[in-house]
Amino acid sequence: MQPSNETYILYGAFFVFVFLVLLFNVAKRLGSSKNFPKPGNKKDE
């Protein structure tokens, strides 16, 4: 039994949504990390 095209579209949209949520979580974690100094901190110069 072959799934219909609507099923593929729904699964594709679901996986894209999950991928974007994970990407934003990683970007937020990296942005709040102490590895990167904030652009406003120029006291070391």
N, C-alpha and C positions, 0 to 999 in steps of 0.2 A: 504494500500500500504506500503510494507516494504522498508525502505531505504537499499541501497546496502552496502557492506562492505567498499567500498571506502569512503562513507559518514562518517561512524563511524571513520575511520582512520583520515580523514580531521578534523572532530570535535575534536578528541582526541589530534591531533597535535596542533590545535588552542588553546585549553584549557591549554595544557602543556606550550605553549609559553606565554600565558597571566599569568599563575601562576609563571613562572620564572621571568618575568618582574616585577611583584609585589614583589616577594621575593628579587630581587636585589635592588629594590627601598627601601624596608624596611631595608635591610642590609646596604645600603649606608647611610640612615638617621641615623641608630644607630651608624655607624662608625664615622660619623662626629659629633656625639653628644658629649656634654661636660660631660656626665655621666661616660665615660671611659677615663682615662688619657692615653696619648700616651706612648708607651713603652720606648721612649727616655727620658722621664722626670723622673729622679731619684734624683732631687735636695732635695726632702723632707726627704731622708734617713739620 
